[in-house]
Structure formats: C-alpha cells, structure tokens
Amino acid sequence: MFETVGPVRAQFLIGKANVEALVFPQAEESFSEVLRLDPDFPGAHLELGKVYISLRRNDDAMRELELALEANPGDGDASYFLGSLLVQESREAEGFPTWSGRQS
C-alpha cells in the first residue's frame, strides 16, 4: 500500500496511526519527516501541533498551529487548538478570537 501512496503520504499515514495508538514520540518523528520531505504537505503542521499538545510541549504546538493557519487560514481545527492553548497560557485576548475561528 505504501508504494502506491508515495513516501511522504506513507509517513503521514504512519504518523496518524501512531497518534491513534497514542505513541506520540513516534508520531512526532513521522510528521517531522513529512515536513522535512515536503514542508507544504497539507495537514502536517496541524497534526504535529496536536502531537505537541499531547506531549505537553505548548510552545512547539503553538508554533506548528500558527504555521498551519498561515498555510490554511480557514482551518477550524488549527484555530480551535491554537485558541485553546492561548487561553491556557492566560493570553485570552489573543485566544478567544482564534478559538472562535476569527483571525484578526
């Protein structure tokens, strides 16, 4: 199967499988490899950001989620997760508009 989808998509699928299995360090490796191979791969920054949330690496998560929103400003999931992190960090003024999906 992986031969038909190509190496980048295969790494992405491996990362998703690792997330489902709650094996977050391996998921981080997979999504980082995806971004090394194709920095513009759709959804990779969002998925890596969510992995960093699970690993409690909030600064890294915020960076990846911001990159996800730069690539796709209408990404509701990235807005939600970034807004939630900003609120957790007591940055409500930044977080609430992002959380609700309204970028300023």
C-alpha angles and dihedrals in degrees: 000000000000091000090060096050098044131238098285096050089042090056089048091052091048089052091051090049090051090051090051089050090048091239096138102169090057090044089054090053092049096048091044088054090050090054092046090054096040117010090190098050106142114252097005096111091048093050093046089049091053090049090053089051089055090048089049092240095138098170091053090044092052091050093051093045091050088052089049090054092047089055094042114015092185095057102130094189093053090047092050096048094043092047091050091051092048091051090049088053089054091251093126095152089061096033104052097058090045093044091055090049097251110127117201 
